[in-house]
Amino acid sequence: MTTENDIQTNKRYLQLLSEKFSNSDAAISEIINLQAIMSLPKGTEHFVSDLHGASTEFIHMVKNASGVIRRKVDDVFANTITEEEKRALCALIYYPDERLDMERPILEVNGKLNDFYSTRLHQIVEVARAVTVKYTRSKVRKLLPADYGYVIEELLHESPKDKDRANYFNSIINSIIETGRAEQLIIAISYLIHSLAIDVLHVVGDVFDRGPGAEKIMEILSSYHNFDVQWGNHDIEWMGAAAGNLALIATVVRVSIRYVNIETLEEGYGINLLPLATFALDTYGDDPCTYFKTKDFENNPRLKRSAALMAKMHKAISVIQFKLEGQTILRHPEYNMQDRLLLDKINWKDHTVGIAGTNYPLLDYNLPTIDPTDPYKLSVEEQALVDQLARSFRKSEHLQKHLRSLYQHGSLFLCRNNFLLYHAAIPMTADGNFQEVDICGKRVSGRALMERADQVIRNAYYGKGKSATYHDSLDYMWYLWCGEFSPLYNKDKMTTFERYFVADKSVQKEVKGAYYELANRRDICEKILQEFGIDPAEGRIINGHIPVRTIKGETPMRAEGKRFVIDGGFSKPYQEKTGIAGYTLIYNSHGIQLVEHEMFESRQEAIRSGADIHSRIELQDFSGKRMLVRDTDLGQQLQQQVEDLKQLVSAYEHGIIKEKQ
């Protein structure tokens, strides 16, 4: 019970709260509203990871909500419509514009277009009504389009099954058709269903690299109603490049060329690669650059430049990357990465390189821009090229907009509803303790390590010209990409140089940190959960980063169900390893499910057939007690707001704070 002492203790806060709720009636009204919200079923959360530029597949996942919409159609219509009709309805909801364009010409010839509109509007409103039951009218209203919001709201809250209201409902449908607005309403309601079928979208890292559509994914996410990202190593690579880290700018360009993904840079973000092409031709004109041929260049339909030119560009930017990385390592001996300094280990007489005390023949030793007396110094031409690339990254408004969105909606980890989300690893020692690491002058481990790294990542972007530690933070972004104790990498080394220049595969091996094996143990996962303030008995960890080779019998469920690894190969380059096309973890008021995606044939096939097949694994069933908003982290926050408002009402009643009109 609130006492006068409690009110006096919190008086300053309550006075601020009174600016929004100026009298008892306003505060009581909000208490009623919040308590009603807490009684609603929990919204549906979707967890995905490692999208890697697979924009077509990602868009389809968002549109079908990983099969949730199809299940709603089954629930609403059961056996009242055929399987073929269900598929047609789903295809319309997923891709309303394209499906209408496909159906319209046939229906116009048959004279059945208006009947089609009437049937589909009735059906699609029923599906929309089914997905809105978890939300307040206020929340639904905020997602309605301005032009048709009132009409859609009326349709959602009237039912043709109610005899007294059926005429009113049907008259709205008929008027929509008569005024030629049926298609606009179908499209608008379909988009509303997309938004409401997924209440919160969690992306557990790696939007970028490999696939050609990262900017399309980011464009969707940047305008999405509710999402968060737990940064992955490939996100940090791009975030560091956008912040101005030169080694990561070179890395982004190299990886984009290697996987013939330069349209993301050139067309998506307007990064000018012509100076690189010119420099590469001038420097390696007669060099076939055999070991730098781009991935699958022979039959890659996205290759717009000749394979020969791409190989030269690939080699040119790779050498620049190794120089810039060497400069970073020399600036930061505390990284303990001196074994990665290999350019100065080249023997130019016998064309070998010394690695860990052994000399290996170089596959390619035509390296005219490397000065043996100062191997990590950029040539004049290389420096001019790097400066130009840095300007392009800095001035790309589209890139900066998307990367700002990653900073604003992202974090290194997230604790939510007894889930702990992070992309890759928590660095650990072999005996199962948290590894202590120096991060920009502070020695930290466990949760403190993740919090410190998160702080440094933000300082690298926002601290330019404002923070004395900005340059160290910017350099640390590169360490996060490839450092041994980086929570986003956590391997003993990244052997990029060896894979290009040394045939012996033994030196290309990258040894994973202790975490990757330890985290398959229940007791270790419980230790990690406890470190992050999550009940180890109820909590679970969600990771991405390491593709689950389902084709070899691997499972995403690890550590007796305490950890889920949901990198299932969303991007096609990984699907040969995984055998599937990704996972979605779905957490709704009914339970927790793991959805395994089949390989996505094409957008055109989805529009044509509405086929949408997913395998589901029930992980936890709440059928005995449906989970409500009050049972979630949001519910705890709302309950605290209710308590604060009750205290404000008491302050008004005791005359401690004056009511306003």
C-alpha positions as CSV (number, residue, x, y, z in Angstrom):
1,M,0.0,0.0,0.0
2,T,1.3,3.4,-1.0
3,T,2.1,5.7,2.0
4,E,2.8,9.4,2.1
5,N,6.5,8.7,2.7
6,D,6.6,6.7,-0.6
7,I,5.0,9.6,-2.4
8,Q,7.4,12.1,-1.0
9,T,10.4,9.9,-1.9
10,N,9.2,9.7,-5.5
11,K,7.7,13.2,-5.7
12,R,10.0,14.5,-8.5
13,Y,9.2,11.5,-10.7
14,L,5.5,11.7,-10.0
15,Q,5.5,15.4,-10.9
16,L,7.0,14.5,-14.2
17,L,4.4,11.8,-14.7
18,S,1.7,14.3,-13.9
19,E,2.6,16.3,-17.0
20,K,1.3,13.4,-19.0
21,F,-1.6,12.3,-16.7
22,S,-2.8,15.6,-15.3
23,N,-5.6,14.4,-13.0
24,S,-6.9,11.3,-11.3
25,D,-9.3,10.4,-14.1
26,A,-6.5,10.4,-16.7
27,A,-4.3,8.2,-14.5
28,I,-7.1,5.8,-13.7
29,S,-8.0,5.5,-17.3
30,E,-4.4,4.6,-18.2
31,I,-4.3,2.0,-15.4
32,I,-7.4,0.3,-16.8
33,N,-5.9,0.4,-20.3
34,L,-2.6,-1.1,-19.2
35,Q,-4.3,-3.8,-17.1
36,A,-6.4,-4.7,-20.2
37,I,-3.3,-5.0,-22.3
38,M,-1.7,-7.3,-19.8
39,S,-4.7,-9.6,-20.1
40,L,-4.2,-10.1,-23.9
41,P,-2.4,-13.1,-25.3
42,K,1.3,-12.6,-25.8
43,G,2.3,-11.4,-29.3
44,T,4.2,-13.7,-31.7
45,E,8.0,-13.3,-31.7
46,H,10.1,-14.6,-34.6
47,F,13.8,-15.3,-34.3
48,V,15.9,-15.7,-37.5
49,S,19.7,-15.5,-38.1
50,D,22.3,-15.4,-40.8
51,L,20.3,-13.9,-43.6
52,H,23.4,-13.1,-45.6
53,G,21.8,-10.9,-48.2
54,A,19.1,-13.5,-49.1
55,S,16.5,-10.8,-49.7
56,T,14.0,-12.9,-51.8
57,E,13.9,-15.6,-49.1
58,F,13.7,-13.1,-46.3
59,I,10.8,-11.1,-47.9
60,H,8.9,-14.4,-48.4
61,M,9.5,-15.3,-44.8
62,V,8.1,-11.9,-43.6
63,K,5.1,-12.2,-46.0
64,N,4.1,-15.7,-44.8
65,A,5.4,-15.3,-41.2
66,S,7.1,-18.6,-41.5
67,G,3.8,-20.4,-42.1
68,V,1.9,-18.6,-39.3
69,I,-0.5,-17.1,-41.9
70,R,-1.2,-20.4,-43.5
71,R,-2.1,-21.9,-40.0
72,K,-4.4,-18.9,-39.4
73,V,-6.1,-19.7,-42.8
74,D,-6.5,-23.4,-41.7
75,D,-7.9,-22.3,-38.3
76,V,-10.4,-19.8,-39.8
77,F,-11.7,-21.9,-42.7
78,A,-10.9,-25.5,-41.5
79,N,-12.8,-27.7,-44.0
80,T,-15.1,-25.0,-45.4
81,I,-12.9,-24.3,-48.4
82,T,-10.7,-26.7,-50.4
83,E,-6.9,-27.0,-50.1
84,E,-6.6,-25.3,-53.6
85,E,-8.7,-22.4,-52.4
86,K,-6.5,-22.1,-49.2
87,R,-3.4,-21.9,-51.3
88,A,-4.9,-19.3,-53.6
89,L,-6.0,-17.2,-50.6
90,C,-2.5,-17.5,-49.1
91,A,-0.8,-16.5,-52.3
92,L,-3.1,-13.5,-52.5
93,I,-2.2,-12.4,-48.9
94,Y,1.6,-13.0,-49.4
95,Y,1.8,-11.2,-52.8
96,P,-1.4,-9.3,-53.3
97,D,-0.2,-7.0,-56.2
98,E,1.2,-9.8,-58.3
99,R,-1.5,-12.3,-57.6
100,L,-4.2,-9.8,-58.6
101,D,-2.4,-9.1,-61.8
102,M,-2.4,-12.8,-62.5
103,E,-6.1,-13.4,-61.7
104,R,-7.6,-10.2,-63.1
105,P,-7.4,-10.9,-66.9
106,I,-9.0,-14.4,-66.6
107,L,-11.8,-13.2,-64.3
108,E,-12.6,-10.2,-66.5
109,V,-13.0,-12.5,-69.5
110,N,-15.3,-14.8,-67.5
111,G,-17.3,-11.9,-66.1
112,K,-16.6,-13.1,-62.5
113,L,-14.3,-10.3,-61.3
114,N,-16.7,-8.7,-58.9
115,D,-17.7,-12.1,-57.4
116,F,-14.0,-12.8,-56.9
117,Y,-13.5,-9.4,-55.1
118,S,-16.5,-10.1,-52.8
119,T,-15.3,-13.6,-51.9
120,R,-11.7,-12.6,-51.3
121,L,-12.6,-9.5,-49.3
122,H,-14.8,-11.5,-47.0
123,Q,-12.1,-14.1,-46.6
124,I,-9.2,-11.8,-46.1
125,V,-11.1,-9.8,-43.5
126,E,-11.7,-13.0,-41.6
127,V,-8.0,-13.8,-41.6
128,A,-7.1,-10.2,-40.6
129,R,-9.6,-10.5,-37.7
130,A,-7.9,-13.7,-36.5
131,V,-4.5,-12.0,-36.4
132,T,-5.7,-8.9,-34.6
133,V,-7.2,-10.7,-31.5
134,K,-3.9,-10.3,-29.6
135,Y,-3.8,-6.5,-30.0
136,T,-5.6,-3.5,-28.7
137,R,-7.7,-1.5,-31.2
138,S,-5.2,1.4,-30.6
139,K,-2.2,-0.7,-31.8
140,V,-4.1,-2.0,-34.8
141,R,-5.2,1.5,-35.7
142,K,-1.6,2.7,-35.7
143,L,-0.8,0.2,-38.4
144,L,-3.7,1.0,-40.6
145,P,-3.1,2.9,-43.9
146,A,-4.2,6.5,-43.8
147,D,-6.4,6.2,-46.9
148,Y,-8.4,3.2,-45.9
149,G,-8.0,3.0,-42.1
150,Y,-11.6,3.8,-41.2
151,V,-13.0,1.3,-43.7
152,I,-10.7,-1.5,-42.6
153,E,-11.4,-0.8,-38.9
154,E,-15.1,-1.0,-39.5
155,L,-14.7,-4.3,-41.4
156,L,-12.6,-5.8,-38.7
157,H,-15.1,-5.0,-35.9
158,E,-18.2,-6.0,-37.8
159,S,-19.1,-9.6,-38.6
160,P,-21.3,-10.9,-41.4
161,K,-22.1,-13.8,-39.1
162,D,-24.1,-11.4,-36.8
163,K,-27.5,-11.3,-38.5
164,D,-28.2,-7.8,-37.1
165,R,-25.0,-6.4,-38.6
166,A,-24.6,-8.6,-41.7
167,N,-26.4,-6.0,-44.0
168,Y,-24.1,-3.2,-42.8
169,F,-20.9,-5.4,-43.3
170,N,-22.0,-6.5,-46.8
171,S,-23.0,-3.0,-47.8
172,I,-19.4,-1.8,-47.0
173,I,-18.0,-4.7,-49.2
174,N,-20.4,-3.8,-52.0
175,S,-19.6,-0.1,-51.9
176,I,-15.9,-0.9,-52.0
177,I,-16.4,-3.0,-55.1
178,E,-18.7,-0.5,-56.8
179,T,-16.3,2.4,-56.3
180,G,-13.4,0.4,-57.8
181,R,-11.4,0.2,-54.6
182,A,-11.5,-3.6,-54.0
183,E,-7.9,-4.2,-55.1
184,Q,-6.6,-1.4,-53.0
185,L,-8.4,-2.8,-49.9
186,I,-7.2,-6.3,-50.6
187,I,-3.6,-5.0,-50.8
188,A,-3.9,-2.8,-47.7
189,I,-5.4,-5.6,-45.6
190,S,-2.8,-8.1,-46.8
191,Y,0.0,-5.8,-45.6
192,L,-1.8,-5.3,-42.3
193,I,-1.8,-9.1,-41.9
194,H,2.0,-9.2,-42.7
195,S,2.6,-6.7,-39.9
196,L,0.4,-8.3,-37.3
197,A,1.3,-11.9,-37.9
198,I,4.8,-11.1,-36.5
199,D,4.7,-8.8,-33.4
200,V,8.5,-8.7,-32.9
201,L,11.2,-9.8,-35.3
202,H,14.6,-10.7,-33.8
203,V,17.5,-11.0,-36.2
204,V,20.3,-12.9,-34.5
205,G,23.0,-11.5,-36.6
206,D,24.5,-11.4,-40.1
207,V,22.3,-9.4,-42.5
208,F,25.3,-8.8,-44.8
209,D,27.6,-10.6,-47.2
210,R,27.3,-13.6,-49.5
211,G,23.8,-12.9,-51.1
212,P,23.0,-10.0,-53.3
213,G,20.2,-8.3,-51.4
214,A,21.5,-7.0,-48.0
215,E,20.4,-3.5,-48.8
216,K,16.8,-4.8,-49.6
217,I,16.7,-6.5,-46.3
218,M,17.9,-3.4,-44.5
219,E,15.3,-1.3,-46.3
220,I,12.5,-3.5,-45.1
221,L,13.9,-3.7,-41.5
222,S,14.5,0.1,-41.4
223,S,10.7,0.6,-41.8
224,Y,9.6,-2.5,-39.9
225,H,7.1,-1.9,-37.1
226,N,9.1,-3.7,-34.4
227,F,12.5,-5.4,-34.8
228,D,15.9,-5.8,-33.2
229,V,19.3,-7.1,-34.4
230,Q,22.0,-8.8,-32.4
231,W,25.0,-7.9,-34.4
232,G,26.9,-10.6,-36.2
233,N,30.5,-10.6,-37.4
234,H,29.4,-9.7,-41.0
235,D,27.3,-6.9,-39.6
236,I,30.3,-5.5,-37.6
237,E,32.4,-5.7,-40.8
238,W,30.0,-3.4,-42.6
239,M,29.3,-1.2,-39.5
240,G,33.0,-0.7,-39.1
241,A,33.4,0.2,-42.7
242,A,30.6,2.7,-42.5
243,A,32.3,4.2,-39.4
244,G,35.5,4.6,-41.4
245,N,37.7,1.6,-40.5
246,L,40.0,1.4,-43.6
247,A,40.9,-2.3,-43.1
248,L,37.1,-3.2,-42.9
249,I,36.4,-1.1,-45.9
250,A,38.9,-3.1,-47.8
251,T,37.4,-6.3,-46.4
252,V,33.9,-5.4,-47.4
253,V,35.1,-4.7,-50.9
254,R,37.1,-7.9,-51.1
255,V,34.3,-10.2,-49.8
256,S,31.9,-8.5,-52.1
257,I,34.1,-9.2,-55.1
258,R,34.9,-12.8,-54.0
259,Y,31.3,-13.7,-54.0
260,V,30.3,-11.6,-57.0
261,N,28.2,-9.4,-54.8
262,I,29.3,-6.0,-56.0
263,E,25.8,-4.9,-57.0
264,T,25.1,-4.4,-53.3
265,L,28.0,-1.9,-53.2
266,E,27.6,-0.3,-56.6
267,E,23.8,-0.3,-57.2
268,G,22.5,-0.6,-53.7
269,Y,24.8,1.9,-52.0
270,G,26.4,3.8,-54.9
271,I,30.0,2.9,-54.0
272,N,32.2,3.7,-56.9
273,L,34.5,0.7,-57.8
274,L,35.7,2.1,-61.1
275,P,39.0,3.5,-59.6
276,L,39.7,0.0,-58.2
277,A,39.1,-1.5,-61.6
278,T,41.5,1.1,-63.2
279,F,44.1,0.5,-60.5
280,A,43.9,-3.3,-60.9
281,L,44.3,-3.1,-64.7
282,D,47.3,-0.8,-64.4
283,T,48.9,-2.9,-61.7
284,Y,48.1,-6.5,-62.8
285,G,47.5,-6.0,-66.5
286,D,49.3,-9.2,-67.7
287,D,48.7,-11.2,-64.5
288,P,46.0,-13.8,-64.8
289,C,45.5,-13.6,-61.0
290,T,44.6,-17.3,-61.1
291,Y,44.2,-17.7,-57.3
292,F,41.9,-14.7,-57.1
293,K,39.2,-15.8,-59.5
294,T,35.8,-15.0,-58.0
295,K,33.6,-17.6,-56.4
296,D,31.7,-19.6,-59.1
297,F,32.6,-17.0,-61.7
298,E,32.1,-19.4,-64.6
299,N,28.3,-19.6,-64.3
300,N,27.4,-16.7,-62.0
301,P,24.6,-14.7,-63.7
302,R,25.4,-11.7,-61.6
303,L,28.9,-11.2,-63.0
304,K,28.7,-7.9,-64.9
305,R,32.4,-7.4,-65.4
306,S,34.7,-9.9,-67.1
307,A,36.0,-12.7,-64.9
308,A,39.6,-11.6,-65.7
309,L,39.0,-8.0,-64.5
310,M,37.2,-9.2,-61.3
311,A,40.2,-11.4,-60.5
312,K,42.5,-8.4,-60.9
313,M,40.3,-6.3,-58.7
314,H,40.1,-9.1,-56.2
315,K,43.9,-9.4,-55.9
316,A,44.4,-5.6,-55.7
317,I,42.0,-5.1,-52.8
318,S,43.3,-8.2,-51.0
319,V,46.8,-6.9,-50.9
320,I,45.6,-3.6,-49.7
321,Q,43.6,-5.3,-47.0
322,F,46.6,-7.3,-45.7
323,K,48.6,-4.0,-45.5
324,L,45.9,-2.2,-43.6
325,E,45.4,-5.1,-41.2
326,G,49.2,-5.2,-40.6
327,Q,49.1,-1.5,-39.8
328,T,46.3,-2.1,-37.2
329,I,48.2,-5.0,-35.6
330,L,51.4,-2.9,-35.3
331,R,49.4,-0.1,-33.6
332,H,47.9,-2.5,-31.1
333,P,50.4,-5.1,-29.7
334,E,47.8,-5.8,-27.0
335,Y,45.7,-7.7,-29.6
336,N,48.4,-10.4,-29.6
337,M,48.1,-10.9,-33.3
338,Q,51.7,-10.6,-34.3
339,D,51.5,-14.1,-35.9
340,R,49.2,-12.4,-38.5
341,L,52.0,-10.2,-39.7
342,L,53.0,-12.2,-42.8
343,L,54.0,-9.7,-45.5
344,D,57.3,-9.1,-43.7
345,K,57.8,-12.9,-43.6
346,I,58.0,-13.2,-47.4
347,N,61.4,-14.3,-48.7
348,W,61.5,-12.5,-52.1
349,K,64.5,-14.6,-53.3
350,D,62.9,-18.1,-53.1
351,H,59.3,-16.9,-53.1
352,T,58.3,-18.5,-49.8
353,V,56.6,-17.2,-46.7
354,G,57.5,-18.1,-43.1
355,I,54.5,-19.2,-41.0
356,A,55.0,-20.5,-37.4
357,G,58.6,-21.3,-38.2
358,T,58.1,-23.1,-41.4
359,N,58.6,-21.8,-45.0
360,Y,55.9,-22.4,-47.5
361,P,56.0,-21.8,-51.3
362,L,53.9,-18.9,-52.4
363,L,51.2,-19.7,-54.9
364,D,51.4,-16.2,-56.3
365,Y,54.4,-13.9,-55.8
366,N,53.7,-11.2,-58.3
367,L,53.2,-8.5,-55.7
368,P,54.6,-5.3,-57.2
369,T,53.0,-2.9,-54.7
370,I,54.7,-4.5,-51.7
371,D,58.0,-2.7,-50.7
372,P,60.2,-5.4,-49.0
373,T,61.7,-2.7,-46.8
374,D,58.3,-1.5,-45.6
375,P,55.8,-4.1,-46.6
376,Y,52.7,-2.7,-44.8
377,K,53.0,0.8,-46.3
378,L,50.5,1.6,-49.0
379,S,51.9,2.8,-52.3
380,V,50.9,6.3,-53.4
381,E,48.3,4.8,-55.8
382,E,46.9,2.5,-53.2
383,Q,46.6,5.3,-50.7
384,A,44.7,7.4,-53.2
385,L,42.4,4.5,-53.9
386,V,41.7,3.8,-50.2
387,D,41.0,7.5,-49.6
388,Q,38.5,7.4,-52.5
389,L,36.8,4.3,-51.2
390,A,36.6,5.8,-47.7
391,R,34.9,8.9,-49.1
392,S,32.4,6.8,-51.0
393,F,31.5,4.8,-47.9
394,R,31.2,8.0,-45.8
395,K,29.1,9.9,-48.3
396,S,26.7,7.1,-49.3
397,E,23.4,8.3,-47.7
398,H,21.7,5.0,-48.3
399,L,24.5,3.0,-46.6
400,Q,24.7,5.4,-43.7
401,K,20.9,5.3,-43.2
402,H,20.9,1.5,-43.0
403,L,24.0,1.3,-40.8
404,R,22.5,3.9,-38.4
405,S,19.4,1.7,-38.3
406,L,21.6,-1.2,-37.3
407,Y,23.2,0.9,-34.5
408,Q,19.8,2.2,-33.3
409,H,18.0,-1.2,-33.3
410,G,20.9,-3.4,-32.6
411,S,23.1,-4.6,-29.7
412,L,25.7,-7.3,-29.1
413,F,23.2,-9.3,-27.0
414,L,19.6,-9.2,-25.8
415,C,17.8,-10.6,-22.8
416,R,14.1,-11.1,-23.6
417,N,11.4,-13.3,-22.1
418,N,13.9,-15.8,-20.7
419,F,15.9,-16.0,-23.9
420,L,19.5,-14.8,-24.2
421,L,20.3,-13.8,-27.8
422,Y,23.8,-13.3,-29.2
423,H,25.2,-14.2,-32.5
424,A,28.3,-16.2,-31.9
425,A,30.1,-16.8,-28.6
426,I,30.9,-15.8,-25.1
427,P,34.7,-16.2,-24.9
428,M,35.5,-18.9,-22.3
429,T,38.6,-20.8,-21.1
430,A,39.0,-24.5,-21.6
431,D,38.0,-25.2,-18.0
432,G,34.6,-23.5,-18.5
433,N,35.3,-20.1,-16.9
434,F,34.7,-16.8,-18.6
435,Q,37.8,-15.6,-20.6
436,E,39.1,-12.2,-19.3
437,V,39.9,-9.9,-22.2
438,D,41.4,-6.4,-22.6
439,I,39.0,-4.2,-24.5
440,C,40.4,-0.8,-25.0
441,G,42.1,-0.6,-21.7
442,K,39.6,-2.5,-19.5
443,R,39.9,-6.1,-18.5
444,V,36.4,-7.7,-18.6
445,S,34.8,-11.1,-18.9
446,G,31.3,-12.6,-19.3
447,R,28.5,-10.1,-19.4
448,A,30.8,-7.3,-18.7
449,L,32.8,-8.2,-21.8
450,M,29.7,-8.0,-24.0
451,E,28.6,-4.7,-22.4
452,R,32.1,-3.2,-22.9
453,A,32.3,-4.3,-26.5
454,D,28.8,-2.9,-27.2
455,Q,30.0,0.4,-25.7
456,V,33.1,0.4,-27.9
457,I,31.1,-0.4,-31.0
458,R,28.9,2.7,-30.5
459,N,31.8,4.9,-29.7
460,A,33.4,3.9,-33.0
461,Y,30.4,5.3,-34.8
462,Y,29.2,8.2,-32.7
463,G,32.5,9.3,-31.0
464,K,34.3,10.8,-34.0
465,G,35.6,14.3,-33.0
466,K,34.0,13.9,-29.6
467,S,35.7,11.0,-27.8
468,A,39.4,10.7,-26.9
469,T,39.0,6.9,-27.3
470,Y,37.4,7.1,-30.7
471,H,40.5,5.8,-32.8
472,D,41.1,2.9,-30.5
473,S,37.4,2.0,-30.7
474,L,37.4,2.2,-34.5
475,D,40.4,-0.1,-34.6
476,Y,38.7,-2.5,-32.2
477,M,35.9,-3.0,-34.8
478,W,38.4,-4.8,-36.9
479,Y,39.5,-7.0,-33.9
480,L,35.8,-7.9,-33.4
481,W,35.7,-9.1,-37.0
482,C,38.7,-11.5,-36.7
483,G,40.2,-11.5,-33.2
484,E,40.7,-14.6,-31.1
485,F,38.7,-13.5,-28.1
486,S,36.1,-11.5,-30.1
487,P,32.6,-12.6,-29.1
488,L,31.7,-12.4,-32.8
489,Y,34.6,-14.6,-34.1
490,N,36.4,-16.5,-31.3
491,K,38.8,-18.5,-33.3
492,D,42.6,-18.6,-33.0
493,K,43.2,-16.8,-36.3
494,M,41.5,-15.8,-39.6
495,T,43.7,-17.4,-42.3
496,T,42.6,-15.3,-45.2
497,F,46.2,-14.8,-46.4
498,E,47.0,-18.5,-46.2
499,R,43.9,-19.5,-48.3
500,Y,45.1,-17.2,-51.1
501,F,48.8,-17.8,-51.1
502,V,49.6,-21.2,-49.5
503,A,48.6,-24.6,-50.9
504,D,49.2,-26.5,-47.7
505,K,45.7,-26.7,-46.1
506,S,47.1,-27.4,-42.7
507,V,48.1,-23.7,-42.3
508,Q,44.6,-22.7,-43.4
509,K,43.0,-24.3,-40.3
510,E,41.2,-22.0,-37.9
511,V,40.8,-23.4,-34.4
512,K,37.5,-22.5,-32.6
513,G,37.5,-21.2,-29.1
514,A,36.6,-23.3,-26.2
515,Y,33.0,-21.9,-26.1
516,Y,31.9,-23.7,-29.2
517,E,32.3,-27.1,-27.6
518,L,31.5,-26.1,-24.0
519,A,28.2,-24.5,-25.0
520,N,26.9,-28.0,-26.0
521,R,26.8,-28.8,-22.3
522,R,23.7,-27.9,-20.2
523,D,25.7,-26.8,-17.1
524,I,27.7,-24.3,-19.2
525,C,24.6,-22.9,-20.8
526,E,23.0,-22.5,-17.3
527,K,26.2,-20.8,-16.1
528,I,26.0,-18.3,-19.1
529,L,22.3,-17.7,-18.5
530,Q,22.9,-17.0,-14.8
531,E,25.7,-14.6,-15.7
532,F,23.2,-12.6,-17.8
533,G,20.6,-12.5,-15.0
534,I,18.3,-15.1,-16.6
535,D,16.8,-17.9,-14.6
536,P,19.0,-20.9,-15.7
537,A,16.1,-23.3,-15.1
538,E,13.7,-21.5,-17.5
539,G,16.1,-19.7,-19.8
540,R,17.4,-20.6,-23.2
541,I,20.2,-19.3,-25.4
542,I,19.7,-18.5,-29.1
543,N,22.8,-18.3,-31.4
544,G,23.5,-18.2,-35.1
545,H,26.9,-18.0,-36.8
546,I,27.6,-21.8,-37.2
547,P,25.6,-23.4,-40.0
548,V,23.7,-26.5,-38.7
549,R,24.4,-29.3,-41.1
550,T,21.0,-30.9,-41.0
551,I,22.1,-33.0,-44.0
552,K,24.7,-34.7,-41.8
553,G,22.2,-35.3,-38.9
554,E,23.0,-32.2,-36.9
555,T,20.2,-30.6,-34.9
556,P,19.7,-26.9,-33.9
557,M,18.8,-28.0,-30.4
558,R,21.9,-28.3,-28.2
559,A,22.8,-28.7,-24.5
560,E,19.6,-30.7,-23.7
561,G,17.4,-28.0,-25.2
562,K,19.1,-25.1,-23.4
563,R,20.6,-23.6,-26.6
564,F,19.3,-23.2,-30.1
565,V,21.6,-22.6,-33.1
566,I,19.3,-21.3,-35.8
567,D,21.7,-20.7,-38.7
568,G,20.1,-23.2,-41.1
569,G,21.4,-21.8,-44.4
570,F,19.0,-18.9,-45.3
571,S,21.5,-17.9,-48.0
572,K,21.9,-20.3,-50.9
573,P,25.7,-20.5,-50.7
574,Y,25.3,-22.3,-47.4
575,Q,22.5,-24.7,-48.4
576,E,24.8,-27.3,-49.8
577,K,26.2,-27.6,-46.3
578,T,22.9,-27.5,-44.4
579,G,20.5,-29.3,-46.7
580,I,17.7,-26.8,-45.8
581,A,16.9,-23.2,-46.3
582,G,17.0,-21.8,-42.7
583,Y,15.2,-21.9,-39.4
584,T,12.7,-19.6,-37.7
585,L,12.1,-20.0,-34.0
586,I,8.5,-18.9,-33.2
587,Y,7.4,-18.0,-29.7
588,N,3.7,-17.2,-29.2
589,S,1.0,-17.5,-26.6
590,H,0.5,-21.2,-27.4
591,G,4.2,-22.3,-27.1
592,I,7.6,-22.4,-28.8
593,Q,8.1,-23.9,-32.2
594,L,11.1,-24.4,-34.4
595,V,10.3,-24.0,-38.1
596,E,12.5,-25.7,-40.7
597,H,12.3,-24.0,-44.1
598,E,12.4,-26.0,-47.3
599,M,14.4,-24.5,-50.2
600,F,12.6,-21.5,-51.7
601,E,12.0,-22.2,-55.4
602,S,11.2,-18.7,-56.6
603,R,8.9,-15.8,-55.9
604,Q,7.1,-16.5,-59.2
605,E,6.2,-20.1,-58.0
606,A,5.0,-18.8,-54.6
607,I,2.7,-16.3,-56.4
608,R,1.4,-18.9,-58.7
609,S,0.8,-21.8,-56.4
610,G,0.7,-20.4,-52.8
611,A,2.8,-23.4,-51.8
612,D,4.3,-22.9,-48.4
613,I,5.6,-26.0,-46.7
614,H,7.4,-25.9,-43.4
615,S,8.3,-28.6,-41.0
616,R,7.5,-27.7,-37.4
617,I,9.0,-29.1,-34.1
618,E,7.0,-28.3,-31.0
619,L,9.5,-27.4,-28.3
620,Q,7.1,-26.2,-25.5
621,D,3.3,-26.3,-25.4
622,F,1.4,-23.7,-23.3
623,S,-2.0,-25.3,-24.0
624,G,-2.6,-25.8,-20.3
625,K,-2.2,-22.1,-19.7
626,R,-2.0,-19.7,-22.6
627,M,0.8,-17.1,-22.1
628,L,-0.5,-13.6,-21.6
629,V,1.3,-10.2,-21.9
630,R,1.5,-10.1,-18.1
631,D,3.8,-13.2,-18.2
632,T,6.4,-11.4,-20.4
633,D,9.1,-8.8,-19.8
634,L,6.8,-6.2,-21.3
635,G,4.1,-7.3,-18.8
636,Q,6.6,-6.6,-15.9
637,Q,7.2,-3.1,-17.4
638,L,3.5,-2.4,-17.7
639,Q,2.9,-3.6,-14.2
640,Q,5.5,-1.2,-12.9
641,Q,3.8,1.6,-14.9
642,V,0.5,0.6,-13.2
643,E,2.1,0.9,-9.8
644,D,3.6,4.3,-10.6
645,L,0.2,5.5,-11.8
646,K,-1.5,4.2,-8.6
647,Q,1.1,6.2,-6.6
648,L,0.3,9.3,-8.7
649,V,-3.5,8.8,-8.0
650,S,-2.6,8.6,-4.3
651,A,-0.5,11.8,-4.6
652,Y,-3.5,13.6,-6.1
653,E,-5.8,12.2,-3.3
654,H,-3.4,13.3,-0.5
655,G,-3.1,16.7,-2.1
656,I,0.7,16.3,-2.5
657,I,0.5,17.0,-6.2
658,K,-2.1,19.4,-7.7
659,E,-4.5,18.1,-10.3
660,K,-4.8,20.0,-13.6
661,Q,-7.7,20.4,-16.0
